[in-house]
């Protein structure tokens, strides 16, 4: 028997609204809330001071 499919519904980017299979948890400072953003918005956020990476969300898990 194979493992169950671990495919989750897609999430939309908190900045631009784009749905993607891989999203990133980021915030701009200690006082800000965590946001789930797409790769393009993460790249933009990296250029700002106070950027913090909080993990990667993937629609399809490996196991």
C-alpha positions as CSV (number, residue, x, y, z in Angstrom):
1,X,0.0,0.0,0.0
2,X,1.2,3.5,-0.8
3,X,1.1,6.5,1.4
4,X,-1.8,8.9,1.3
5,X,-1.5,11.9,-0.9
6,X,-0.5,14.9,1.2
7,X,-1.6,17.6,-1.4
8,X,-3.0,20.6,0.4
9,X,-5.1,23.3,-1.2
10,X,-3.0,26.2,-2.5
11,X,-2.5,29.4,-0.4
12,X,-2.6,32.9,-1.8
13,X,0.2,35.4,-1.2
14,X,-0.6,37.9,1.5
15,X,1.1,40.7,-0.6
16,X,0.0,40.1,-4.2
17,X,-2.7,37.4,-4.0
18,X,-0.9,35.0,-6.3
19,X,-1.5,31.3,-5.5
20,X,1.6,29.2,-5.5
21,X,2.7,25.7,-4.5
22,X,5.6,27.0,-2.4
23,X,5.3,30.0,-0.1
24,X,7.5,31.6,2.4
25,X,6.8,32.9,5.9
26,X,8.4,36.3,6.4
27,X,8.2,39.5,8.4
28,X,9.8,42.9,8.2
29,X,10.5,43.5,11.9
30,X,10.1,42.0,15.3
31,X,6.9,44.1,15.7
32,X,5.3,42.9,12.5
33,X,3.0,39.9,12.0
34,X,4.2,36.9,10.0
35,X,3.0,36.8,6.4
36,X,2.9,34.0,3.8
37,X,4.3,35.3,0.5
38,X,5.3,34.0,-2.9
39,X,8.8,33.8,-4.2
40,X,8.7,37.2,-6.0
41,X,7.4,39.0,-2.9
42,X,10.0,37.2,-0.7
43,X,12.8,38.4,-3.0
44,X,11.5,42.0,-2.7
45,X,11.2,41.6,1.1
46,X,14.8,40.4,1.4
47,X,16.0,43.8,0.2
48,X,14.4,45.7,3.1
49,X,16.0,46.2,6.6
50,X,14.6,44.0,9.3
51,X,13.7,41.1,7.0
52,X,13.2,37.7,8.8
53,X,12.6,34.3,7.3
54,X,10.3,32.0,9.2
55,X,10.1,28.9,7.1
56,X,8.8,27.4,3.8
57,X,5.2,26.1,3.2
58,X,4.9,23.5,0.5
59,X,1.6,22.4,-1.0
60,X,2.9,18.9,-1.6
61,X,4.8,17.2,1.2
62,X,7.5,14.7,0.4
63,X,6.3,12.0,2.9
